Amino acid sequence: MYVCICHGFTEKKVKQALASGVCTTAGLFNCMGCKPQCGKCVPYVRKMVNDHRGALACANTCSPPIDEEAAIAAE
């Protein structure tokens, strides 16, 4: 399933990025080499990141939480 139509990345690509160590929404977009455009995908991407953190206890191995909306807006 496509997660982001603007950039054409899929759920599979998001899961691969998360498995490689991406732990934030902003980090995911950075890993994909893009910035949010229309923003419709951001809530779903954020949910995928948060679900991944919970499932794998990613919070223990990742950098401290950041204000992701500010980080995305700053890019």
N, C-alpha and C positions, 0 to 999 in steps of 0.2 A: 504494500500500500504506500502511496506517496504521502509523505509528511509535509513537504514543502513544495508547492506547485511552482512558486516563483523561481526556485533554484533546482527543482527536479530531484531532490533527494528523498530516498525511501526509508521506511521503517528499518529495513535491513541495514542500511548505511548508518543510521543513527545508532542501532544496537552495536554495530562494529566499532563505532567511535567510542561509545560508552565502555565497551569491553577493553579498549586500548588505554583507558584511563581518564577520559574526559569526565569531569564531575560537575560542571555547571552549564547552564543554558548558553551563556555567552561563550564559554569554551567550546561548546558543540558547534556553534556557528563559526567560530574561528577555525576549528578543525576542518569544517566543510569549505573553508575559504570564502565565506560570504558573511553578509550582515542581513538581518531581517528586512524584508521589503514591505509587504503589506501588513505583516504582523499576525495574520490569522493562524499561522502555525505555532506561534510562540507558546500559547497555553498548553498545546499538546506536547511540544518538545519539552517544556518545563515539567510536565507530568511524567514523561518518559525518564528524564534525568532523576527526578525525585523517587520514582519507583525503583530505578536502578540503585540509587543510594541505599534505599531501604532493604532491597533484596540482598545486596552484597556488602552491606555495612561500609560503603564507600567513604562515609564521613571519617572513618578512622585513617584512611590513607590519602585523602585529598586535602588540598589547602582549605583553610577556614572559609566558611560561607561568606559570600560577598553580596552586595546589593546588585543583583543581576540586571534589574531594569535599568539602573544607572549605567552599568557596564555596557549593556547593549546600546543604550542611547548615546554613549560616549564614542562608540566605534564609528 
